[in-house]
Amino acid sequence: MIFKTKPADIFKERHNGPVKEQMQDMLQTIGAASLDQLIDETVPPAIRLKNPLNLPAALTERDFLRKFAKIAKQNKLYKSYIGLGYHDTILPPVIQRNILENPGWYTAYTPYQAEIAQGRLEALINYQTLIIDLTGMAIANASLLDEATAAAEAMNLQYSLRKGARKNANRYFVSNQVLPQTIDVLLSRATPLGIELVIGDHREINLQDDTLFGALVQYPAADGEVFDYTDFISQGHAVGLPVAVAADLLSLTLLKSPGEMGADVVVGSSQRFGVPMGYGGPHAGFFATKDEYKRSIPGRIIGLSQDAFGQKAYRMALQTREQHIRREKATSNICTAQVLLAVMAGMYAVYHGPRRLKYIGLNIHSLTQILEKGLERLGFEQLNENYFDTLNLRIESAELQQAIRQEAEAAQINFRYFGDNNIGISLHQNTDLDEVKDILAVFAKVAGKPDATLELDAIPEETEITWPESLIRTSPYLQAEVFNKYHSESEILRYMKYLENKDFSLAHGMIPLGSCTMKLNATAEMIPVTWPEIGSLHPFAPADQAKGYAQIFQDLEAWLCEVTGFAAVSLQPNSGAQGEYAGLMVIRAYHEARGDHHRNISLIPSSAHGTNPASAVMAGMKVVIVKCDERGNIDVADLRAKADEHKDDLSCLMVTYPSTHGVYEESIIEICEIIHQNGGRVYMDGANMNAQVGLTSPANIGADVCHLNLHKTFCIPHGGGGPGVGPIGVVADLAPFLPGHAVVDLERPEAINAVSAAPWGSASILPISYAYINMMGGEGLTEATKMAILNANYIKARLEEHYPVLYVGSNGRCAHEMILDCRSFKKAGVEVEDIAKRLMDYGFHAPTVSFPVAGTLMVEPTESESKEELDRFCDAMISIRAEITEIEEGQADQKNNLLKNAPHPAHVALAEDWSFPYSRERAVYPIPYTRTAKFWPTVSRIDSAYGDRNLVCSCAPIEAYNEQGQEMKAV
């Protein structure tokens, strides 16, 4: 017999959910004869691509990993003592295996549905407590993108708090010892807001100058010197000037905390707490401040609340989605935190506890002392009077500096080389005595003393810290039980598993979130992330040590250009919101280069994602809202009128495609032409790119800039609310203005300032998208888009008899997502939130709630879900609709019913007292599959208002707080 042969491991068949046999059944339900017919009825022909994507042929998982291993080996892993905010660290293997490499942690979504995210929320409370304790501040958020953007948020907070004589102040003092990449990002954020940075020596600045509204200093300073800022901060406060401190978190195990110095805000990076350097990211930035500023703090705060039965429960508190609620009045556009990295850093602190963390700090400081003595014996002068881990060596000439550099690189060692010929050496957790000896050998050889005795004393059992008493930390930290309990591997393993079991992730089932694209994060895509060649490289290492990364960037940029139709891509923005901001700043720079400084009007549809208007304001633009029609499409007549009205000042249009309502607007080409005719540029929000790839493209539609959510369309996991990556693509005449960097020359003379701390943003997770594109190929990517549309229309076909679908295209089709209208249920007392909570009892995470339309659910299944999973979700939604009908018809009470009391955790279901007017079985086993595949929420409905009234954002024992409803302070 003759058999047809075919590879058994074609990746696209692993990535896409429905198999061929199921597709015909789905198409029959939809009412389409073929997949091609469905696509033709869904995607307007005017925007379709004429040619298939020109990408490399798809590889199998095995072939890709072989290929990528060769690329990764081009990276040279020298010992880097460069510092500047990035330090080698030791990631405990138990944390690597059970968090970083665990889909139970990395495939979860932002914890908006708190009842099924209690594990992650507790881990973030641990992180917040770590930050609060070490910084000495009252409150901290659940992480920001990196240290530089956290510093920019501190500047914005200080700017928003101006009052009195400084109400109109627009100058911000920045110490010249702040990290250079931080200053770069500050310049980016300051310019469009009309803020002038005053960069200088903190010992010389006149703080009484009432044109200043705030100050930022670095602790320890960029050259390693440790200053006591107590008097500086006190002088600032005496004249009404708030002071922010950018601090090294690990140094605070030994150094007096900034809070004890009086700081108003403390920012930094938690990278040193077990998170690999990863050529720049991702890392969790931190932001801590005083209690009085808690309603101005950017990003997310995790707080303690209680559920319907009085059991303690965690949730996101205060300004949970500020950019959506306040839109153009928002103070920040932050939408992505760095949850996975914050969880790792927090767990690193839990595992080590305060005692071992202090040992890590002492070991580093002791080795630095030993190194200083050895260098002094060789005749080198060390300039820092007080230091933690960094030495600043006076080098007499550029020739001598170059000689040392050549010898160091020959020994595979990297130092920091200052412009004044000095050399910086920053030690880290992964440094030992042998490495100190290797460093000394380099200097000995250059000094002409190759035979000098380099015998070193062992790290002493007792380390003498010679700093002034005022700098030595005496206050305790990490006293909560969680940091003093799980120090053996068996205990930390069980604790992490205990938290993981409280969280719903893609490992449990579909997360059908509209606009958020929770698609498969294949294991083969994830594997390279933890390879040393990817994780252990310093972002400021010489370029010839990072040729593997260079190839990854070059290939990925080219592939993303092919997918988008653009001429150039920047990989620097490390979130979607950062991508928005970067894109708008590029447009701003383009206009200014042409002398059109007055072009500052941004037209934004009323349906836009909330970060759009917030980003526009941050970029110095004025927002003008454009109406949408009754079908959810942009009102073209209103757009034309407003574009004409503002044609002299028009900067751009911000538009999402397909629309935020899940429809391919047929007028999109006309819309882009209207903007171009009036001198503006078109910025496209790439949130819905999963419905474009291979069928159309931003450039084909007429956009000039688009950000791409790699954590959506291109398979980087959401990580429970971060990391994200938001690169931007641009047309040719905007390419010169893509972001540059203060430390690494990106060879763009007209570049805007950096938008992220690292030159290529979250470089270490770019291999995930690289792998996805490489294993799918052009044909596979296009097929994935078609399958996403198929799955969405299948859900629509099954549910539209039960839930009205709010917006559809001219042929009655939705794009890759749809909006289910739940507003009519209000008459029966049922809110959309009740449906979201009831879905938990059925074993599902809710779709997107009340966005972009209040009282609705936005559903996006992605291409990765099988027909069985889609049917399971549809069966759950249909069953819930029947429960609503019981309420509507009076068979169930409006206030005491299955939906209002949802979710039903096990401790409620098994309680001796069952007072509900329905059976336990209906509550927890509503349809058959829940009997064998039950995901149990661990708490019942959380009282959000209680948590906001009584904010507790650290893991101090609840007994320490007044439980009578009085104001509870974060400690």
Beta strands, then each sheet from edge to edge (+ up, - down):
strand 1: 79-80
strand 2: 139-140
strand 3: 171-175
strand 4: 196-200
strand 5: 212-219
strand 6: 243-247
strand 7: 265-269
strand 8: 285-289
strand 9: 301-306
strand 10: 312-317
strand 11: 381-382
strand 12: 390-394
strand 13: 413-414
strand 14: 416-417
strand 15: 423-426
strand 16: 568-570
strand 17: 601-605
strand 18: 622-626
strand 19: 650-656
strand 20: 681-685
strand 21: 705-707
strand 22: 728-730
strand 23: 818-821
strand 24: 848-849
strand 25: 856-859
sheet 1: 1+ 13+
sheet 2: 2+ 8- 7+ 6+ 5+ 3+ 4+
sheet 3: 9+ 10-
sheet 4: 11+ 12- 15+ 14-
sheet 5: 16+ 22- 21+ 20+ 19+ 17+ 18+
sheet 6: 23+ 25- 24+
end
